Structures are given as structure tokens and as C-alpha cells.
Amino acid sequence: MKKPLPTIGVDKYTFFKVTSDTEEGTEYDSAVSLPGTVEISPTDAGGTDVFDADNGAYETTSYIESIGHEITNADIPPEVDAAWRGLTMKNGVVEVGDSVSTVYFGVAWRILKSDGTYRYVRYYKGSYSFASNTGGKTRPSSGSIERQTATATYTAVKRSFDDNYYAYIDETDLPKSIQRDTFETEWFSDMNYYPEGE
């Protein structure tokens, strides 16, 4: 077993609109990069259910729920907000009403580890919900400016194609025949890419 290492950074948050998801496969639109990632916090939770019979524990079932993550970003630009919520922009204006629709996206990012290698993460399908990014705080008349951020929550659902929620791989586990640069190019441009080799 490799020595566990702390993670020290996150970047390259990239999302892909799901255009089709059937038992034959899942198709995605082109990759869109969102710079300014501050933090990504998993929302996964789970537990264990025990079924009692014959005066004792008869069967145990483990489960996970609330699969997804919360992203804290320097800001969520209006065009990204509109895309994630299924809204349209008119002359640069985003109007929010009751007609918000559910739009599904795949997403990928990388996490920097303390030894300089990366862990790569992808969620295959999910949708976003928001804490409003229209608030603000007045700038102080003196002293350091307090920077504010925007947040959104991504809730994952299983792909119809393979019933998977997400996947991840450490750079140190890549097949020896694959270079990191080549892998990253594929990982952040094709949600269906799978590293193969010895």
C-alpha cells in the first residue's frame, strides 16, 4: 500500500453538458473550463441498515446517499449560471423565474497531492443547485479587502448507460505506457475516455 498523502490543492474544474444518456451509451457536449476554483467538498453520506431475524442481526446492508459535491468558486459567471440552471441569456441579462429546468452535466477536476502528483476525479451525470450569487458586502474604507466567493451544489445521479456515479484515479496508478500530459488532454476533453495500457 502506498503511503497516504495529504491533498493541497484543486484546479481544472471542467464541465460537459449531457446530450444523451441511454443504455447504449452517454454522450456529452464540448468541455467548458471554469477557472477560479477555491474548494470542492464532497456531499456523500451513507450508513448501514441491519435487518434482525432469529433473535439477532440477520442481514446487513450498506448504502450511500447525497452523492455529489459543493464547489466554492471565486465567482460563477452569469453565462455559467444560466447554463447550469437551464436559463437563457438575452442581451447579456440572465432572468430567473419559475421556469428553471433540470439540465445534466458531467464534470471533472484534479486534486494536487503533497508529493506533486495528482488525483483525477470525474462525476458522470448530475445537476446543480445554487446559493444565490447576487449578494455582496460593502468594501471597507481602510484595510484589507475581504474577498467573497460563490457556491453551487452538484447532485449526482446514476448514468443510464452503466449505473455509475463517479470515478477517480491517482496519477501514480496510470498505466506505465500513458504520459500525464496525454492522459490529462483526454480526461479533460472526453468524459468517456478510459486509460488503457500496461
C-alpha positions as CSV (number, residue, x, y, z in Angstrom):
1,M,0.0,0.0,0.0
2,K,1.3,3.4,-0.9
3,K,1.9,6.0,1.9
4,P,-1.2,8.1,2.3
5,L,-0.5,11.7,1.3
6,P,-2.4,14.9,2.2
7,T,-4.0,16.9,-0.6
8,I,-3.0,20.5,-1.0
9,G,-4.9,22.0,-4.0
10,V,-7.6,21.7,-6.6
11,D,-8.0,23.0,-10.1
12,K,-9.1,22.4,-13.8
13,Y,-12.8,22.2,-12.9
14,T,-14.3,21.2,-16.3
15,F,-18.0,20.5,-17.1
16,F,-19.7,18.8,-20.0
17,K,-23.4,19.0,-20.8
18,V,-25.1,15.6,-21.1
19,T,-26.7,15.5,-24.5
20,S,-27.9,11.8,-24.4
21,D,-27.9,9.0,-21.8
22,T,-29.3,5.6,-22.8
23,E,-28.4,2.0,-22.2
24,E,-26.2,2.2,-25.3
25,G,-24.0,5.0,-24.1
26,T,-23.8,8.6,-22.8
27,E,-22.9,11.5,-25.0
28,Y,-21.6,14.9,-23.9
29,D,-21.2,18.3,-25.4
30,S,-17.8,20.0,-25.6
31,A,-15.7,20.6,-22.4
32,V,-16.1,24.0,-20.7
33,S,-13.4,25.1,-18.2
34,L,-14.4,27.1,-15.1
35,P,-11.4,28.9,-13.6
36,G,-11.3,30.2,-10.0
37,T,-11.9,27.0,-8.0
38,V,-11.4,27.6,-4.3
39,E,-12.7,24.4,-2.8
40,I,-14.6,21.2,-3.6
41,S,-16.3,19.4,-0.8
42,P,-18.0,16.0,-1.3
43,T,-21.5,15.7,0.0
44,D,-21.6,11.9,0.0
45,A,-23.2,10.4,3.1
46,G,-24.2,6.8,4.0
47,G,-24.8,4.3,6.6
48,T,-25.7,0.7,7.4
49,D,-29.1,-0.9,7.9
50,V,-29.4,-4.1,9.9
51,F,-32.3,-6.5,9.4
52,D,-32.9,-8.5,12.5
53,A,-34.3,-12.1,12.5
54,D,-33.8,-15.3,14.5
55,N,-33.2,-13.1,17.6
56,G,-30.2,-11.3,16.1
57,A,-28.6,-9.5,13.2
58,Y,-29.7,-11.4,10.1
59,E,-28.6,-9.3,7.2
60,T,-26.6,-6.0,6.9
61,T,-26.9,-3.6,4.0
62,S,-24.6,-0.6,3.4
63,Y,-25.7,2.4,1.4
64,I,-24.6,5.7,0.1
65,E,-26.7,8.8,-0.5
66,S,-26.5,12.5,-1.3
67,I,-23.7,11.7,-3.8
68,G,-22.1,14.9,-5.2
69,H,-20.1,17.9,-4.2
70,E,-20.2,21.5,-3.3
71,I,-18.0,23.9,-5.3
72,T,-16.8,27.2,-3.9
73,N,-15.5,29.4,-6.7
74,A,-14.1,32.9,-7.0
75,D,-17.4,33.6,-8.8
76,I,-19.9,31.8,-11.0
77,P,-20.2,33.9,-14.2
78,P,-23.7,34.7,-15.5
79,E,-23.2,32.5,-18.6
80,V,-22.3,29.5,-16.4
81,D,-25.2,30.2,-14.0
82,A,-27.6,30.3,-17.0
83,A,-26.2,27.1,-18.5
84,W,-26.3,25.1,-15.2
85,R,-29.9,26.2,-14.4
86,G,-31.2,25.8,-18.0
87,L,-31.8,29.5,-18.4
88,T,-31.3,31.7,-21.4
89,M,-29.4,35.0,-21.6
90,K,-30.9,37.9,-23.6
91,N,-28.5,40.7,-24.4
92,G,-26.3,39.6,-21.5
93,V,-29.1,39.6,-19.0
94,V,-30.0,36.4,-17.0
95,E,-33.6,36.4,-15.9
96,V,-34.6,33.9,-13.2
97,G,-38.2,32.8,-12.9
98,D,-40.2,29.7,-12.2
99,S,-39.2,28.1,-15.5
100,V,-35.9,26.8,-14.3
101,S,-35.3,23.3,-15.8
102,T,-33.0,20.5,-14.8
103,V,-30.0,20.2,-17.0
104,Y,-27.5,17.4,-16.5
105,F,-23.7,17.7,-16.7
106,G,-20.6,15.6,-16.3
107,V,-17.7,17.2,-14.5
108,A,-14.0,16.6,-14.0
109,W,-11.2,18.1,-11.9
110,R,-7.8,17.3,-10.5
111,I,-6.5,17.4,-6.9
112,L,-2.8,18.1,-6.1
113,K,-1.2,15.9,-3.6
114,S,1.7,16.8,-1.3
115,D,4.3,14.8,-3.5
116,G,3.4,16.8,-6.6
117,T,1.2,14.1,-8.2
118,Y,-2.5,14.4,-9.0
119,R,-5.7,12.6,-8.3
120,Y,-8.2,12.9,-11.1
121,V,-11.9,12.9,-10.4
122,R,-15.0,12.8,-12.7
123,Y,-18.7,12.7,-12.0
124,Y,-20.6,11.2,-14.9
125,K,-24.0,12.9,-14.6
126,G,-25.7,15.3,-12.2
127,S,-27.4,18.7,-11.8
128,Y,-26.6,22.0,-10.0
129,S,-28.5,23.9,-7.3
130,F,-27.4,27.3,-6.1
131,A,-27.0,29.6,-3.2
132,S,-27.7,33.0,-4.9
133,N,-24.6,34.6,-6.2
134,T,-26.2,38.1,-6.4
135,G,-25.3,39.2,-2.8
136,G,-22.4,41.4,-1.8
137,K,-20.7,43.1,1.1
138,T,-19.5,46.7,1.1
139,R,-15.8,47.3,0.7
140,P,-14.1,48.6,3.9
141,S,-12.9,52.2,3.9
142,S,-9.5,51.0,5.1
143,G,-7.5,47.8,5.5
144,S,-7.6,44.6,3.5
145,I,-10.5,43.8,1.2
146,E,-12.5,40.8,2.3
147,R,-12.9,38.6,-0.8
148,Q,-16.2,36.9,-1.3
149,T,-17.0,33.7,-3.2
150,A,-19.9,31.9,-4.9
151,T,-21.1,28.4,-4.2
152,A,-23.1,25.7,-6.0
153,T,-24.1,22.2,-5.1
154,Y,-23.8,19.4,-7.6
155,T,-26.0,16.3,-7.0
156,A,-25.0,13.2,-8.9
157,V,-27.4,10.6,-10.4
158,K,-26.5,7.3,-12.0
159,R,-25.9,7.1,-15.7
160,S,-28.4,5.0,-17.5
161,F,-25.5,3.7,-19.5
162,D,-23.7,1.9,-16.8
163,D,-25.3,2.8,-13.4
164,N,-22.1,4.6,-12.3
165,Y,-22.0,7.9,-10.3
166,Y,-18.3,8.8,-10.4
167,A,-14.7,7.6,-10.8
168,Y,-11.2,8.7,-9.8
169,I,-7.6,7.6,-10.4
170,D,-4.3,8.7,-8.9
171,E,-1.6,9.7,-11.3
172,T,0.7,7.0,-9.8
173,D,-1.8,4.3,-10.8
174,L,-1.8,5.2,-14.5
175,P,-0.7,2.5,-16.9
176,K,3.1,2.9,-17.5
177,S,2.6,3.5,-21.2
178,I,0.5,6.7,-20.6
179,Q,2.1,10.0,-20.0
180,R,0.4,12.5,-17.7
181,D,0.1,15.2,-20.4
182,T,-1.6,12.8,-22.8
183,F,-3.8,11.5,-20.0
184,E,-4.9,15.0,-19.0
185,T,-5.7,16.0,-22.5
186,E,-8.1,13.1,-22.8
187,W,-9.5,13.3,-19.3
188,F,-10.5,16.9,-19.6
189,S,-11.9,16.6,-23.1
190,D,-13.7,13.3,-23.3
191,M,-15.9,12.1,-20.4
192,N,-15.9,8.6,-21.9
193,Y,-12.2,8.3,-22.1
194,Y,-10.7,5.3,-20.2
195,P,-7.0,4.8,-19.7
196,E,-5.8,1.6,-21.2
197,G,-2.3,0.0,-21.4
198,E,0.1,-2.0,-19.4
